[in-house]
Amino acid sequence: MATGNVDNWLNVDAFGAIYPFAGTEVLLAILGYAFWLIWHFIQIRKENAEFQKDIDNIRQQGGPGKVLDDEARREIEDQVGQ
């Protein structure tokens, strides 16, 4: 029973690769690295934009000290209210 192009496994050294897309390994590796790098650059840009929105939001609320004070006050009010 044959499961591919190989009928006889006695001369293994007589045939080459028996997996699909043989010969495209370098191209696929380059495409994989390119995709990986492009994804990282896009992800970094999105995260930087999100962080900038957070920083602008904190500045609009009066700076990091005011935001932390408000958070602490709300936490105390929640604990006292229980």
C-alpha positions, -999 to 999 in steps of 0.1 A, spaced: 0 0 0 15 33 -10 10 65 11 26 89 -13 52 90 -40 74 63 -23 65 27 -30 97 11 -18 115 22 14 146 1 7 166 28 -11 159 58 11 189 76 -2 175 75 -38 147 101 -33 147 135 -18 122 153 5 88 136 9 70 165 26 48 191 9 62 223 -4 98 210 -6 122 237 -16 102 266 -2 117 265 33 139 296 29 110 316 14 86 306 41 111 314 68 117 348 54 80 354 52 76 342 88 102 366 101 88 395 81 53 388 94 67 386 130 86 419 127 57 437 110 34 425 137 57 437 165 60 472 149 22 475 145 17 462 181 43 487 195 26 516 177 -9 506 190 4 502 225 22 536 224 -10 553 212 -30 536 240 -4 547 266 -4 582 253 -42 583 256 -38 571 292 -12 598 300 -33 625 284 -63 613 305 -43 614 337 -30 649 329 -66 661 322 -76 648 357 -48 669 374 -17 647 372 -7 613 387 -8 626 423 -44 637 421 -55 605 403 -39 584 430 -54 605 458 -89 601 442 -84 564 439 -73 561 476 -103 582 487 -127 561 467 -112 529 482 -116 543 517 -152 553 510 -160 518 497 -145 502 528 -162 525 552 -195 521 534 -195 483 539 
